[in-house]
Amino acid sequence: MTPFGARLRALRAARGMTLRRLAAELQVSAAYLSALEHGHRGAPGPGLVHQVNEIFGLIWDDAEELARLARLSHPRVTVNTAGLTPEQTALANRLAQTLRRLPPETVAALHALLDATEPPPKPRLRRPARVPEMPRPPGSPAAPPARPHPEAAGGRAPR
């Protein structure tokens, strides 16, 4: 079962809604919805997630959480380790080989470790982007020519 499937099933149970009734409201087959809940289908698209949010009246944090769970619900994950370190590649392979055997406490600890890890900051631009010039009304004086950036001509920027 996927995280999205588990949450969807819990929402249905809490509202006393059958699989067939929810499928009819979403305009999908009951078989598709069952496969989605059990992780036999790919992650749902944003449109279906939005429909589920509307049907169950989920707003703000609850709706955002359901969308996050949908993004984490790909039942067949592929990890491209090209360009990663040998240690990272080994970790990906070990995790793939042992994931089914990990006890729930270990899975929870791995989630907590990943949640606590900050993503690296995005690289900053070296210089600010140029702002496009606004068109001048007819008859206004011409603007002075723009000076090229000192580094563009092979020179050094003043300090």
Residue, then its C-alpha position, 0 to 999 in steps of 0.5 A: m500500500t502506498p502512503f496516498g492509498a493508506r490516507l485515502r482508505a483512512l479518509r473513506a473509513a472515517r466518512g463511512m464511504t464505500l470504494r464504489r461510491l468514492a469511485a463514482e464521485l471521482q468518475v473512475s472505476a472501483a477497480y482503478l481506485s482499489a489498485l491505487e489504494h493498494g499500490h498497484r497503480g502509479a501515483p495519482g495525478p494532481g487533478l485526482v488529488h484535487q478532486v479527492n480534496e474537494i470531495f472530503g473537504l480538505i483544505w490548507d495543511d490537510a490538502e497539502e499533506l495529501a498532495r505530498l503523500a501522492r508525490l511519495s506514492h510511486p509504487r515502482v521507484t527507480v534510482n539513477t545513481a549515475g554521477l553519485t559517489p560509490e558510497q551513495t550508490a552502495l547505499a541505494n543498492r543496499l536499501a533496495q535489497t533490504l527495504r522489505r525486511l526492515p522493521p517499522e522502527t528502522v523505517a521510522a528512524l530513516h524517515a526522521l534522519l532524512d527529515a532532519t537533513e537540510p538540502p544544500p543551498k541553491p547556488r547564487l548567481r554571480r551577477p544580477a540579471r539585467v533588467p530589460e529597458m522600457p520603451r521610450p515615448p517618441g520624441s524623448p531624448a535617447a538614453p546613453p549607450a549601455r556600458p559593457h560589463p568589465e569582465a565581458a571584455g576580458g578585463r577585471a571588475p573594479r574592487 
